[in-house]
Amino acid sequence: MPAETTYLELSEDSGSAHKFYEVTVDDADLTIRFGRIGERGQVRQSSFTSRDKAKAEAAKKIGEKVRKGYAPAVPGGRAKRAVSRRQIVSSRSTASRAPVLWRYASHSPAFGIFVDDDVCMVGNESGLITTLSHDAEVLSQFRLPEGVKCIVADDGWIYAGCDDGNVYDLSGKVPRLAYRIAPEIDIYWLDIHDGVLGVSDAGGGISAIDHEDEFLWQRPGRGSSAWMVRCDPMAVHHGHSGGVTSYDWRTGRELWHTPTGAVLFGWQERDTLYAGTATRQVVELGKDGSARQTYRCDAAVYSCATAADGRYVFAGDSASSIYCFDAAGTRLWKLGTGCGSAYSMQYRDERLYIVTTDGSLACIDASEEAIRSAVGGSVPQVVDVKAPPRMPAVVPSTTVEIVHDVAGGVVVECVDEGGRLRIRVVSSGYHRDWQVQFPKGIREHGSRYVVTGIREASRGGFYRAYGEIRRLV
């Protein structure tokens, strides 16, 4: 008998991943091919004792995918998701070298950085995310399917946005799929606040997406090449070739627009925005759009950050230099990184952390004494940090541990509402009609789960699951 092939795609226009799933039965052999649309993908093969058993297993696999939103399609009917990456022809800085305490080589250009009181993280173009202590010990690694665009924090959650249009929750032991972004959006940057995801794109557009991957709104924007999006409780702030534009987070109504020159990066504090621009300056704006200060560099600014409340403003340019300014706009120093141009940066406790074009995460001593010495030509010996040779990199998973009792957690249930899988709280003391933000890939109709806890979103109206997730049977 001829081989029978079924080809499926996850192809909803409103927020799907850009993936395919192909099942072929040839006599008693079963071949499954899956991956991103436009690529060869991975192949798994298995053999059975009869064609009927192979067809039964194929039907089971197809049914599982259909329940998750896959639908029959024609191969080649949809194009591969567009992926845009920032390209810098980075030149060597002629300034004195910065006092780099340690650096970790991730071996691929790195955009994603996250720093808090406990750890620092770097995510690179090959999809590797490494977590280190502030004392330069490599603690863990995640391996995501595609290149990491950025790593952002939202209250107690940490998310990584990737080239495949997926956003992964890194808050647990295993990465879990949190958001799927529509494949027609060529993502440049992401930010999240209170579960609302802001997405800026290659065409200069801006989108706000809720906790269930549904668009709150989309706008074409006022420019192109939108490298900045920053979200706060009131607005989504969008930086693009024409400047910075602010939108109401709920409706998408434009609140204000301020020309700044082409924006290449953005940072925010509570009441202030900072736009790194191609016009060799960081522009400080109030969150009412008012121009406050400029900080002038010697080349295009590809990253910026501040000390708390803007006491110091830092910038990284396309010529492998970093700068520090005081709040009045006075340049205090300029130093070379020694490891490429800084794609992203973050400051904490007199240390400036940068991730660079050569894939380094570098920790720079930004104390006054260290900087004085560096300007005078005296810098510490750099410690080159390496991951343990056999450290496993944890990959995203849809496998969930099974438990038989609640053991102090909160019980939630997966239900089908109009063909879409939603999560509701079962435990007492919660709104039964509110949705729960919950990983996408592990939802199964009728299943109950035990989660460490449930928090109400600050804006109200839905809950957010946090901690470990286990299936209750």
N, C-alpha and C positions, 0 to 999 in steps of 0.2 A: 504494500500500500504506500502511496506517496506520503511524504512528510506533511504534517499539519502545523502551521505557524499562526500564533496569535500575537499581535503587536498592540501595545497599549502606551498611552502617554498621560502623564499628569499635566493636563492642559487647560485647566480653568484659567480664564483671563484675569480673574481678580485674586491674584496673590498666590499662584501655584509655584511649586518648584518646577524646574525645566528638565524633566526626567522621562526616560522611556523604560519599558519592561517588555521583553520579547520571550515567548515560550514556544519551543518547537518540539513536537513529538515525532520521532522517526523510528518506526517499529517499537522496540522496547526501550529506546534511549530517550532521555529527556534533556534538552539543552535550554538553559535560561541565560539570557543576555540582558544586562541592565546598566544604566549609567545616565550621564548628561546627554541631552539631545544634541546631535552633531558630532558625537565622539563614538569610538568603537565600544567603549564600556567594558565591563567585566563579564566573564563567561563562566558558568558553572554547569557541569554535566553529571548525569547519574544514569544508571541502568537498572531496569526492573526485570522481573521474570516473565512479564507479558506486556503486550501493547496496551491492554485494558488497564493494567495497573499504572503504566506510565501516563495514560490519559487521565486517570483518576487523580493522580498527583498534580498534573498540569491544571486540571479544573480547580483543584484546591488553591493552588498558587494564584491563578487568575482571579478567583473569587476574593481572595485576600486583598489584592491590589484594587479591584473594582470598588470594594467597600471603603478603601482609602481615597477614592476620588479619581483613579485612573480610568481612562475610557479608550475604546478602540480608535485607532488612527492609522494614517498612511505614512510609512517611513519616508522621511525627506520633506514632509509637508510643512514642518516648522523649522525655522533656522536655529542654529546654536545661539544661546544667550550671548549678547555682546559683553565683552569684558574690556574695560579701559583701565590702564595702569599709568600712574604718573611717571614720566620720564625726566630725569635730570642729568644733564651732562655736567657732572660735578668736577670742579677744578680744585686743586689743592690750595688751602689757605696760606697766605703769606704771613699771617699773624702768629704770635707766640702760641705754643700749644697749651690747651686747657689742662688743668690738673685732674686728669682722668684717674680715678681710684681703681676701677676695674671695668672690664668689658667682656661681654659674652658674644661670641660669633654664632649667629643662627644660620649663616651660609646662604642667605637669600635676602634680597632687599626687604626691609621691614617697615611697615606703616603703623602696626598696632602697638600701643603702649598702654599700660595701666599700672598705677602706683598707689598703694594705700599704706597704712601704718605697719602692715605685716609683710607684704610682698611687693614685687614688681614683676610685670609680665611683658613679653614681647611676642608679637605674632607676625610671621613673615609671608612672603609671596608664595611659598611652597605649602602653606597651610599648617606649619608647625607653630605651636604656642608653647613657650617655656616659661615656667614660674620659678623665680629665684627669691631668696631672702635678701634683705638689705646688706647682709654680710657676704653676698656673692655665692651662696650655696644653691645649686640647682635642686629644686624640690620636686618638680613634676613636669610632665609634658602632655599636651593634647595634640592629636593629629587630625585636622579637619580636611574635608574632601577637596577644598579649593583654597586659593590664596586669601589671606586675612586682610580685609580692608581696614578694620579698626577694632579696638576693644573699648567698650564703654561701660560705665557703671550706672545703675539705676536703683537708688536706695541700697538694699542688701543684695541685689542681683548684679552679675557681671555677664556681659554679652559680647560675642564676637560676630561681626558681619563679614561675610565671605563673598568671593567672586561668583559663586553658584547661586546667589540671590537668597541664600538661607542665613538666618541669624541664630546662633547657638547659645544656649544658656550654659555658662561655665561654672555655675554656683555650686554644683554637686560634684560627686566623684567622677561622673561620666557626662560628657557633653550631650545635651538634649536639644532637639530642634524646637525653637521657640517661635520663629516667624518665617514665612515664605513670601518673598517679594515677587511681584508680577514680572515675568520674563522680558516684557518689552521695556523695562526700566534698566538702563545702563548705569549702574550704581557708581557714584563717586564717593559719597560719604554717608554715614549714619549717625544718629544720636537717639537716645531714648530717655523719656521722663514719664514716670508714673504709668508705664505700660504703653504709652503712645510713642510710636516709632516715626522719626523724621528721616526722610530719604532725599538726598540731593543727587542729581544725575548729570550725565554728560551733555544733555541738551539744554541745561540750565533750569530744568524743572524742579519742582519741590512737591513732595507728597507727605501726607500724614496718615498713618496706618494704625488701626486699633489693635487690641490684644488678641483678636481673632482673625488677623490678616485682612480685615475689610477696610477699604479706603474711607477715611473720614472726609478727605478732599484731595484733589490734585490741582496744581497750578502750573502754567507754562513758565513762570518766572520772568524776570526782566532782563536776563542776560543769557550767557552760555557757560559751559564748563564750571558747574557749581561744586566747588570743593569744600564749601562750609555749610554745615547745618548744626545748630545748637538749639536744644529744646529746654524750656523752663515751665513753671506752673501756668504762665499766661500766654506764651507765644512760641512759635517756631521761627528762628532767626536764620536767614538764608543768605549766604555769600556767594557771588557769581562774578562774571566778567564786568557787570555794570555797577557793582557795589554791594551793599547789604540791604535786604528787604525783610521786614518782620510781618508775620501773619498770625492772626488769632488761631490758637491751637485747635479750637473746636470747629470753627466754620471756614477757616481759610481766608477770611476777609483781610485784605492788606491793611496793616496798621500804619506803616511808614516805609519810606525808602530813602537811603542816603548814599550818594555816589562816593566811592572811596578809591577807585582804581580797581583793576581786576583782583579778586580775592582768591588766594591760594590756600588759605588755612584759617580756621577760626577758633577762638578760645572764649570762654565766658566766666565771669564771676557773678555774684548775686545781682548786682545792679549795672553791670558793665559788660560790653562786648569788645573783643580785640580781633581785628581782621589783619592777617598777614597778606601783603599784596605784592603784585608783580612790579609795582612802582617803587620798590626798595624801602618800604616803610610798614610799620604796624600802626593801624589807625584805631584809636580808642573811641568808642561810642557809648553814650548812655542808652539804656533800653527804651528810651523814647525817641531814639534816632539822632539825638544831638551829638555833634562832634566835640570831643573833649581834648584830645591830645594826639600827637603823632610822635613816633619813635623811628628815627631815620637810620637805615642800614646802608651797606655798600653794594648790595646785590638783591635780587628778588627773594622775598621772604617765604620760605616753604613751611615754617612752623613757628608757633609762638606759645607762650605760657606765662603765668604770673605767680608771684608769691601771694599769700593771702591778701585779698582786697586790693591787689595791684600795687603793693609797696615797691616791688621790683617787677619789671617787665623783661622777659627773655625772648630772643628771636634766633632762628636758625636760617641761614641763607643758602643759596644754590652754589656757593663757593666754599663749602665746608667750614664756615665760621659760625660761631655763636656770639650773641651780644647780651649785655645786661644794661638796662636803663633804670633810672629812678622815676618816680611818679611824675616829675616835672618834665620828663622827656630828655634829660641829660644822659648821654652815653657814658656809662661808668667803665666798661671794658669791652674789648673784642678779642676773642681767642679762637684758635683753630681746633677742630675736633680730633684730628689725626685718624679719623675712621669714616670719612665721607660726610655728605650733607645730611642734616637732621630732617627726616620726613615728619616726625612727631616728637613732642617733648612734654615733660611734666616735672614740676618742682615740688620738693617736699623736704623739710627739715635741713635746710642749707645744702641740699644736694639737687643737682639738675640731672634728670634722666633723659636720654635721647635714644631714639632708634633711627638707623641711618640707611643710606643708599647701599652700603656694603653689607647690610644685615646685622650690624652690631647693636646691642643694647649696652650703652656706656653710662657709667655713674660718675658724675663730675662733682668734685668738691667745690661748692660755690660759696664757701665761707670767705669773709673778707681777708683773713690771713692767707688762705690758700691762693686766692686770686692775686693778692699782692705779690706773692712769691712767683706765681706763674708769669705775671707781667714782667717780672725781673728775670725770667728765664729759668727759674727753678721749679721743677714739677716732680711729683712722686713717680716711682717705677710702676708702670701699669701692670695689674694682675690680670692675666688672661684666663678666663673661667671656661671650663669645659663640663659638659654633662657626663655623668657616669657612662661608661661604654655600653652597658646593657640596660640602660633605663628604658622601660616600655613607654611608648607614647599611646595614651588612651584615645580611642576613636569613638565617634558618636555611635550610640547603640539604641536599639528599640527593645532590648532585653530588660525585663524588670524582675527583680527578686520577688518571690512569692512568700506571703506570710498568711497565718491562719488566725491571728488575733490583732486587735487594734493597737494594743500596747501604748496607749497614751497619745496616739496620733489623731488626725482628723480624717474621716472617711468621705470620699467623693465618688461620684458615679458618672460613667460615660453614657450619654443618651443621644439618640438620633432625633434632630430637630430639622425637619424640612430637607433631609438628605445630607446634613452636615453634623459631624460629631461634636457635641458640646459636653462640658463638664459642669456638674452641679454638686453642691455640698449636701451630704446625707446626714452628717452629725448634727445634733441639736444645737441651737443657739446662733444659727446663721440664716441668712435670707435664702430660702430654697429656690427662688426664681432668679437669682443672680448667677451669671456665668463665672467660671474660674479660669484664669489664665493658667494653662497647663501644657506641657510639651506635646507637639503634634504627632510625632512618630509612634507614640506608645498608646494612643487612644484606641480602644476596642469597644464597640457597642455592647452595653450590658455589663461591662466589667466594673468592679469597684476597686478603689485604690486607697491606700493609707499614706498620707503625706505628713511630714513633720509638723507643718503648720499652715494656716491660711491667714492672709492679711487683707484687709479692705484697702483698695486703692485710695490714695489720698483724695482724689476727686469723687470717690464713691461710685456705686453702680456695678462694681464687679470685684471679685477677689483674685488674689495672686497666691499660688501655691509656692512654698519654699521648702528647702531641705530635701531629704531623701524621699523617694517615691517607691512604694511597693504594691504589688497586686494582692488584693485580699480574696482568698478562696475559702 
